[in-house]
């Protein structure tokens, strides 16, 4: 009996992720397929929902709207930080994610969007793919039942490592 993608199953899949423009922004090509535990929110909701019921070897093109991916882009949240204020040994680069502590002590990831010539770093809490419609080409390569430990932890354990 072949297992289908469903809750409490570990799924390995190959993928290519492109935007509306056709630009490929991520891909598993040349790497191990991505493994995740289905039904636990380990991958973006729209992708998880649309992979439900797929079989090993099946390929599918899946379009995920921003609401089911990284959310809408929220304007007006960009902060500016002088480059001198970054910790020593940390060289800010565009695209880098940095955890920023808020006044109430929460950690929020910000992404560097721009560094000006005069050393001002612009950081945005929106995910770089916020507001984007995502186009996935996926191919399921393996489906297995999750172990009790994986279900308890809510993610895949492989080769003794946490992913």
N, C-alpha and C positions, 0 to 999 in steps of 0.2 A: 504494500500500500504506500503510495507516495504521499508525503506530507505536503500540505499547502501552507503558505504564509498565514499565520494566525497567532492569537494570543498565547503566550508562554512558549513560543518557539523561537529558536535562534536562527536568524536568517543571514546568509552571506550573499551580498550582491555586488555586481560591478555597475558603475554608473558614470555618466557624463552629465554635467550640469551646465546649461547655457542660459543666457538671458534672452529677452525679446529681440535684442540686436543680433543674436546669433553668436555673440562672444561666449566662448567656453570659459567659465570661471573656476571650475573644479572638475576633477575626473579621477577615477581609481586606476586609470591606465598606467601600466608600469609599476603598480603597487599591488599589495594584497587586496582582495575584495573587502568591502566594509561589512563587518559583522555587527548585528544589533539584536537586542531582545525585543520581540514584537509585543506591542500593547503596553509599553512602559514609558512612552514619550522620549525614547532615546534618539529619535530622529524627528525632523519637523513633521507636525501633525498631518499636513496634507499628503505628504509622501507616504507616511505610515498607513493612512486610511486607504489610499489608492493601491497600495501593494497587497492589501488583504486578499487572500484567496489565490495569489499567484503560485505557480508551480515551478519546480526546478527546471531550468533551461528556458523558461518563458522570458520573452523580452517585451517591454512595454514602454511607450512614451507617455509620460505623466506631466501634466501642467499643474503647477501649484500657484494659486493666487497669493498675494502678499499676506492676507489675513490668516492663511493656513501655513505660512512660511515664517518669515522673520518680522512680520507685522508691518503696519503702514509706516512711512517715514514721518517722524514728528519734527516739525520745524522749531527753531528757536531754542534748541538745547545745547548748541555748540559753546564750548568754553575755550578760552585762550590762556595758555600757560607759557611764561617765558622759559626758554630752553634751560636757563641756569637753574630752574627749580626742580629739574629732573634729578633723581638720585645719581650719584657718581657711578660711572661704569655702565649706565644705561643710555644708549644712544638712540634717541627717538627716530623712528622711520615711519613714513606714510604707510598706513595699513596695519600698523602694529596695534595690538590691543593692550590696554593698561587698566589695571584695577584702580579705581579712584574711591577714596573713602568720603562718604557724604557727611554732613554735619551731624546726622543722627547715628553715625557709625556703620552704616551699611556700605558694602563694597559693590560698586557698579562698574561694569566694563565700559570703557570709553575707547574709541578707535581714532587713531591719528589720521586726519584727513588732509592736513596741509602744514608745511613748515616754511615760514617766510624767511627771506634772506637776512632779516634783522633779528632772527632767532625767536620768533613767536610761533608756538605750536598750537594748532587748532585741533581740538578733540571733540568728538561727536559720540553721544551714547547710543545713537541708532546703529544697529548692525549694518555693516557695509552692504548687505543685500536687502535691507529694509525697504519696503515700497516696491520691490522688484517682483515681477511674475517669473517663476522659475520653471525651466523646461528640463526635465530629467529624461534620460534614456537609461532604463535599468534592465539588468539581466540577473535573474535569481540563479545562483550557482549552488546553493546548499540550504537545506532546511532540516533542522533537527529539534527534538524536544529539549527544552531547557532543563538543566539540573535543578534540584530543590534549592541549592545554594544560589544559583543565578536568579531564580525567582524571588528568593528572599532579599537579595541585594538589588534586584531591579536592573541588572545589566549583565553583559557577557563576561565570562571568565574563560580565557583560552591560554593554554600553555602556562598556567599559573600566574598570568599577569592580569592586572586590571586594565581595561581599555577605557 
